[in-house]
Amino acid sequence: MIPLLSSARLISNVVMKNYQLHTITLHALNATSTTGVLSLGARNLPCSLGKSGSGSRKREGDGLTPQGTIPLLWLYYRPDRLRRPKTLLPVYPLTQSMGWCDDPRDPNYNQPVPWPYQSSAEHLWRQDHIYDLIVVLGFNFNPCRKHGGSAIFWHLSRDNFSPTAGCIAIEKKEMLKLLERCGPQTRLIVGQK
């Protein structure tokens, strides 16, 4: 598994009363759609996708949400804005010194890094609220392909469900409900209708 930053500390998992979800299905309306629907049985939730839609040939910076079966790895949350969410996933509080490397030439590509960082990296501590909850998705991990896409997260949507840079985003209240039933065995299946 990918090493985590020393500044992030794992908060032990809480045993949940509900069973763990094994799959969450996401359907884009078509390959260029920037919105989709997360489905859990009869329940359908709107979500934002990448500015270039979704596809199976993800490349760094292309704005695509990757298609396929993607594991949920761990959760980051903003402790200054939220209480620790209930989930079966490993949980880490975000700090102001956390980033994510998006430079394909860097040996830490698609991994958490300290902020500021000497190569190109995304700062995870944002002024807006979209990164108040971040589920790290297991896309382009182990092995990591250079230029294969980085920082593919499931995070909070903007109020208008505007497109992401390639991530998946839903409303905060819905994400908190879903997280209660997500754990290490949960997979996100991303496709098209």
Buried (B, 14 or more C-beta within 10 A) or exposed (E): EBEBBEBBEEBEBEEBEEEBBEEBBBBBBEEEBBBBBBBBEEEEBBBBBBBBBBBEEBBBEBBBBBBEEBBBBBBBBBBEEBEEBBBBBBBBBBBEBBBBBBBBEBEBBBBBBBBEBEBBBBBBBBEEBBBBBBBBBBBBBEEBBBBBBBBBBBBBBBEEBEBBBBBBBBBBEBBBBBBBBBBEEBBBBBBBE
